């Protein structure tokens, strides 16, 4: 299926993250791969640190995803970020990928699709806080205040 000018592959592989702090880089790399960009987690993590939007000690420094959007614009890859509800995420992933994160969950993941009260994830750390490769509406609500980054 197409997502703007890109072909979207919701089945793009998400490998387990190799660092305990770089879930945002792993999610961003997955989003890029799902749209045909050949990004690797460790390369994106290095670039995030170099750009000052993440550190090995703290991970992503701005939980809204604004730094990710700024970094993506340098690729060039236009994206937006916003605070989102479960239903908004479901709408966003109707044909395009997005990544979501929550400061209460302290984790970022790719979202492949959503339907029937469940999001299908590209989770680089399955099992973190009890979440595998799906996220229910109830789990989403329990972690509250999610932000998303998505292609624009």
N, C-alpha and C positions, 0 to 999 in steps of 0.2 A: 504494500500500500504506500501511498505517497504522503509525505509530510512537508508541505511547501515545495521546495525544489528538490527535496531528498526522498529517496526510497527508504521507507522505514521497515526494519526487520525486528519485530518484537521478540524474536527468538535468539537474538544476538547473545553470545556467551558472556556470562558474568563469572569471573573466576574469584576464588576466595581472596580477600585483601591480604597483602603481604606485610603491612604495617598496622599496628593497632590504632593509629591516629588518622589514617588517610581514607576513611570511608567516603568523604565528599569527593576526593579525587577518583576513587574507584567507581563511584556512581556517575561522575562526569565522563570518565573514560568509557563506561558502558553506553551512556547516551550517545556519545560521539560514534562509537562502533555501530550502534543500532541504526545510524544514519549514513554509514559508509566511511566514516573517518577512521583511520587506523591508529587510534590512541591506545596507549598502554597505561595501566594504573600508576606504575612507578614514575613514568615520564610526566604524567599530569601532576602527581604529588610533588615532584621536583620543581615543576613550573609554578605550582601554587606557593611553595615556600619562597622561590625566587621572586615571585610577584608580591610577596608580603601578605598573602591572604590566608595562609595556614602556617603552622609551626608543628614540629614533631612533639613538642610539649603540650600543646593545646588543641591541635587539629585546626579545623576551620575557625577563623577568628570572628566572622560575622555570620551568625546563624540564619540570617534572612536570605542568604545566597547572593547578595549583591556583589560580593567579590568574585564569585564564580561567573556572574554575568559580565563583569568587567574583563575577566580573563578570556572568556569566550569571544568577546568582541575583538580581541587581539588576534584571533585565529584566522580569518574572520568567520564568526559564527554568531549570528544575532540571536539573542535570548532575552527573556524577561524573568523577573522573579516577583512573587507576591505571596502574601499570607493566604492560605487556601483551606477550604472545607473539604470534607470527603467527597461531596457531590461535585465540587469544582475539579478535583483531581480526576474523578471519573470522566468528566467532560473533556479535560485536557488530553487524556490519553486515548481518545477516540480517533485513532489514526496517527498519533505522534507520541513520542516518549516524553517523559518528564522525570525529574529527580525531586525527591522530597526529603526534608529533614525536620527534626524537632529538637529543641534544646532539652525538653524533658526526657526524650528518648536518647539524646546525645548520639545521633546516628543519621546518616544520609543513605538513601537507596534509590535505585532506578525503579520506575513504575512502567511495566510493560502494557498493562491493560486494566480495565476495571468493569465489573458488572456484578449484579446480584448481591450487592452489599460487601464485596470483597475486591481488593486490589491485588493483582498479580505482580510480584516484585522481582527485581534483579538485585538481590541482596548479597553483598560481598561478605557479610558476616552472619550467615543464618544461625539462629539460636540466640543472638544478642537480645537480651531482655525478653526472651521467650517468643520472638518473632522469627518465622522461617521465610518461606518464599511467597507468603500471602499475608495480607493485613486486612483484618475485618474492620467494619465501621466502628465497632465497640473498642477495638484496640486503638484505632486512630483517635477516637474521642478520649481514651484514657491517657494518651500521651499529649494531646492538645497542642494548640499553636504550631501547626505545621506550616512550613514555607516550601515553595516549589520554584524550580528553575525549569523553563521549557523553551523550545525553539520558537522564534517569532518570525 
